[in-house]
């Protein structure tokens, strides 16, 4: 009986080997290896992949990235606590996940800008560079004694600081400050004017510098003259971006990130874009120094002093322009809050407002509860949107304010 069973089994194997499409060895035994030549359609496994998605050579499947957010949440749970804000604990994981996604696209190539170390937790230090240079500019080039200003100059200065300074009479604001701050008030307000210009020019539209062709207009005649249609083109890109945010905020953030990075490759396009960006910043400097208000606030109008004032302001605005691009290279976005959206009075303790150093530090803050805010020294900074929640908003740096110091 065992011999008959073996014979029947061999007949079944022989029948299968005779079927079309099978491969049999010359020794009479069935070949265990796959056929050497095989068409794409003859493989059920290959056909199954083709019907769903086509994978490129050397590229991981998209599904691997789509599953990362779940892994990210599990990884974030294992991170040590860094403070009361849970979002801060996953920041490094968020950035690591975004960078890993670039590996899938083989786009981790040299860039014309160094953005990799400008993570959101570093943004206050990054923005402090141009803002600090703006304060140095005010101390070096602006009038110090507010008694030398006319009534019209004082009025125009306060009016130009709407949203950053209370719209009261200039002398009333000065007299409401602590005595040690009154002599330095004009310098602080001129500094604040430059800060407002930096924020409005570079941080309200992440695409302010973009142009279709950043190369010189005429390669032969005027190589230093760059295309000047940045405001129009950048405004159109911003409009498209806002439409994207309405329909899919998370996708819009990624689109903004990729657009910024891909606009600065490590070859001619990237360096032409930087040259154009600096050219726009220089034109803004010339425009600001050409304003009657700013010219009237200068300590000296001699040509040599004006040239030095321009060069020093150029450093301020080029630095601010660079920071705006670096922050746009990351998933989260940077936002500022001014007096238009902050409380008009100081309340202790506050999650988004703190007093300037002239008021004696944190231990004295309770003495100034319910005092009216006069002007900002530094606007509030927020990091907005992350990998898990595009509507997330967390404070990075409190607003620093000057308040009334009167009985």
TIZA-558635 format. One record per residue (C-alpha): x, y, z. Coordinates in steps of 0.02 Angstrom, whole numbers. Layout:
// TIZA-558635
R        X        Y        Z
R        X        Y        Z
...
// end
This chain:
// TIZA-558635
R        X        Y        Z
R        0        0        0
R      136      129       34
R      211       95     -138
R       44      129     -225
R       22      290     -130
R      194      349     -183
R      156      306     -365
R       -5      408     -360
R       86      555     -286
R      219      551     -421
R       84      547     -556
R        7      705     -482
R      175      791     -483
R      207      740     -661
R       39      808     -715
R       75      973     -634
R      246      981     -716
R      168      954     -886
R       52     1104     -863
R       90     1259     -966
R      206     1385     -886
R      295     1259     -773
R      481     1226     -776
R      555     1052     -757
R      737     1004     -735
R      827      885     -855
R      851      759     -715
R      664      730     -703
R      644      823     -540
R      547      985     -524
R      657     1140     -523
R      637     1233     -357
R      707     1399     -420
R      601     1535     -501
R      609     1545     -692
R      754     1649     -758
R      646     1746     -882
R      482     1814     -824
R      369     1946     -897
R      296     2085     -790
R      119     2024     -815
R      162     1843     -774
R      204     1883     -592
R       51     1897     -480
R      153     1988     -349
R      221     2114     -474
R       48     2136     -550
R      -26     2172     -380
R      100     2311     -346
R       75     2388     -517
R     -112     2402     -493
R      -94     2497     -328
R       60     2606     -345
R      224     2608     -439
R      378     2613     -330
R      539     2691     -393
R      708     2610     -379
R      795     2657     -216
R      643     2745     -144
R      545     2683        6
R      357     2666      -15
R      247     2813       29
R      151     2705      152
R      304     2699      262
R      296     2886      285
R      109     2888      307
R      128     2772      457
R      259     2884      540
R      137     2998      635
R       78     2848      737
R      257     2799      774
R      291     2980      817
R      155     2984      948
R      224     2826     1030
R      401     2897     1026
R      344     3061     1100
R      269     2969     1249
R      442     2905     1296
R      524     3077     1296
R      568     3153     1465
R      459     3294     1527
R      532     3466     1488
R      397     3576     1561
R      210     3604     1577
R      185     3623     1388
R      169     3447     1313
R      201     3512     1137
R      379     3561     1180
R      420     3381     1223
R      387     3321     1045
R      474     3463      953
R      634     3368      919
R      536     3216      863
R      432     3323      744
R      586     3396      663
R      670     3225      653
R      517     3152      567
R      511     3292      439
R      696     3271      402
R      673     3082      381
R      535     3112      255
R      660     3208      149
R      771     3053      141
R      629     2962       53
R      628     3094      -84
R      818     3096      -97
R      816     3285      -72
R      938     3302       72
R     1056     3400      -38
R     1161     3554        2
R     1058     3713       18
R     1111     3893       -6
R     1048     3934      170
R     1090     3852      335
R      921     3819      414
R      951     3651      500
R      998     3726      669
R      862     3860      667
R      730     3752      751
R      580     3839      831
R      658     3837     1005
R      802     3939      932
R      691     4070      849
R      696     4197      992
R      887     4197      985
R      884     4207      795
R      766     4356      792
R      862     4441      933
R     1009     4468      815
R      924     4590      694
R      820     4668      834
R      977     4695      937
R     1064     4774      788
R      912     4888      766
R      934     4949      945
R     1119     4981      913
R     1072     5079      756
R      950     5188      855
R     1082     5223      988
R     1214     5265      860
R     1120     5364      728
R      956     5431      800
R      924     5588      901
R      930     5552     1088
R      852     5707     1164
R      665     5710     1134
R      664     5895     1184
R      743     5930     1014
R      592     5861      920
R      451     5971      859
R      270     5937      901
R      241     5873      725
R      390     5754      735
R      327     5682      899
R      152     5660      830
R      212     5576      671
R      325     5458      768
R      186     5398      883
R       67     5381      735
R      192     5274      640
R      201     5154      788
R       17     5109      790
R        0     4932      858
R      167     4945      949
R      139     5102     1051
R      -15     5176     1132
R      -84     5320     1029
R      -66     5455     1159
R       27     5619     1164
R      215     5592     1155
R      254     5696     1310
R      117     5608     1409
R      195     5438     1368
R      368     5497     1420
R      308     5569     1584
R      218     5406     1626
R      379     5303     1617
R      496     5266     1763
R      617     5410     1787
R      768     5308     1732
R      679     5262     1568
R      626     5436     1516
R      793     5492     1445
R      806     5333     1341
R      627     5339     1277
R      662     5415     1106
R      796     5286     1069
R      675     5147     1117
R      540     5214     1004
R      657     5231      854
R      714     5052      885
R      532     4999      891
R      502     5084      724
R      636     4976      643
R      567     4819      726
R      395     4856      658
R      466     4880      483
R      560     4713      494
R      405     4618      549
R      287     4697      422
R      410     4678      277
R      479     4503      309
R      368     4405      429
R      190     4433      368
R      218     4349      199
R      336     4198      194
R      354     4219        6
R      397     4405        4
R      564     4376      -87
R      506     4252     -221
R      519     4297     -405
R      505     4183     -558
R      680     4230     -614
R      799     4306     -484
R      940     4330     -609
R      994     4503     -669
R      875     4578     -796
R     1011     4617     -922
R     1160     4503     -918
R     1265     4625    -1019
R     1219     4803     -974
R     1169     4802     -791
R     1214     4644     -699
R     1180     4722     -529
R     1000     4761     -570
R      889     4619     -512
R      707     4586     -552
R      599     4700     -447
R      430     4613     -459
R      446     4524     -291
R      298     4613     -206
R      175     4567     -345
R      232     4387     -369
R      253     4357     -182
R       79     4425     -149
R        6     4305     -277
R       96     4157     -198
R       32     4212      -27
R     -146     4217      -93
R     -128     4040     -159
R      -53     3985        7
R     -199     4059      104
R     -322     3966       -7
R     -227     3805       30
R     -236     3839      217
R     -423     3857      206
R     -446     3686      127
R     -300     3587      204
R     -195     3678      336
R      -74     3533      363
R      -37     3514      178
R      -17     3703      160
R      119     3703      294
R      216     3569      201
R      194     3662       37
R      265     3821      114
R      411     3724      188
R      455     3636       26
R      435     3794      -78
R      558     3887       34
R      688     3749       36
R      677     3710     -149
R      697     3896     -188
R      871     3891     -109
R      965     3744     -185
R     1153     3736     -171
R     1183     3801     -347
R     1153     3957     -452
R      965     3972     -423
R      987     3972     -233
R     1125     4101     -234
R     1033     4211     -359
R      882     4204     -244
R      988     4260      -97
R     1062     4402     -201
R      887     4456     -248
R      830     4445      -66
R      974     4556      -10
R      937     4677     -152
R      757     4694      -93
R      817     4723       87
R      935     4859       26
R      794     4945      -68
R      690     4942       91
R      833     5026      185
R      845     5162       55
R      657     5186       62
R      654     5201      252
R      802     5321      259
R      715     5424      126
R      561     5450      234
R      545     5626      303
R      509     5562      478
R      664     5453      486
R      775     5589      411
R      712     5710      542
R      757     5587      680
R      938     5566      624
R     1073     5641      732
R     1171     5699      579
R     1128     5722      396
R     1306     5737      332
R     1340     5626      182
R     1471     5524      274
R     1353     5495      421
R     1209     5454      304
R     1315     5325      214
R     1363     5245      380
R     1182     5246      436
R     1133     5157      276
R     1268     5024      293
R     1220     4989      474
R     1035     4981      431
R     1077     4866      288
R     1146     4741      413
R      984     4750      514
R      868     4717      369
R      975     4586      282
R      986     4491      446
R      798     4501      474
R      767     4444      294
R      879     4293      319
R      792     4243      482
R      622     4253      397
R      679     4129      264
R      759     4012      391
R      601     4002      495
R      498     3966      339
R      607     3813      307
R      527     3723      454
R      358     3641      477
R      299     3763      610
R      277     3946      571
R      324     4102      669
R      193     4231      719
R      203     4392      819
R       73     4474      931
R       72     4661      959
R      -39     4783     1054
R     -174     4755      924
R     -208     4582      996
R     -127     4588     1169
R     -212     4652     1326
R     -202     4840     1344
R     -163     4827     1529
R      -32     4724     1621
R      -93     4585     1737
R       18     4482     1851
R       50     4341     1820
R       34     4340     1630
R       63     4199     1508
R      114     4314     1365
R      172     4481     1439
R      316     4530     1553
R      386     4697     1609
R      547     4774     1547
R      700     4763     1659
R      678     4945     1712
R      532     4891     1823
R      637     4789     1944
R      613     4611     1885
R      482     4477     1915
R      472     4506     2102
R      406     4682     2072
R      277     4638     1939
R      133     4630     2062
R      158     4816     2096
R      105     4858     1917
R      -56     4757     1903
R     -188     4841     1794
R      -66     4974     1734
R      -90     5028     1553
R       39     4967     1428
R      129     5113     1345
R      234     5027     1212
R      324     4865     1171
R      506     4828     1191
R      486     4656     1110
R      328     4581     1032
R      260     4412     1087
R      324     4267      981
R      225     4109      944
R      261     3945      856
R      106     3891      762
R       54     3724      690
R      147     3561      712
R      143     3384      643
R       -6     3331      750
R     -108     3491      751
R      -95     3626      616
R     -195     3743      729
R      -79     3726      879
R      -11     3890      949
R      121     3898     1086
R      216     4046     1152
R      404     4056     1121
R      442     4224     1199
R      332     4339     1302
R      301     4517     1248
R      411     4639     1344
R      319     4800     1384
R      334     4970     1466
R      187     5019     1575
R      129     5171     1673
R      232     5207     1827
R      122     5341     1909
R       24     5344     2071
// end
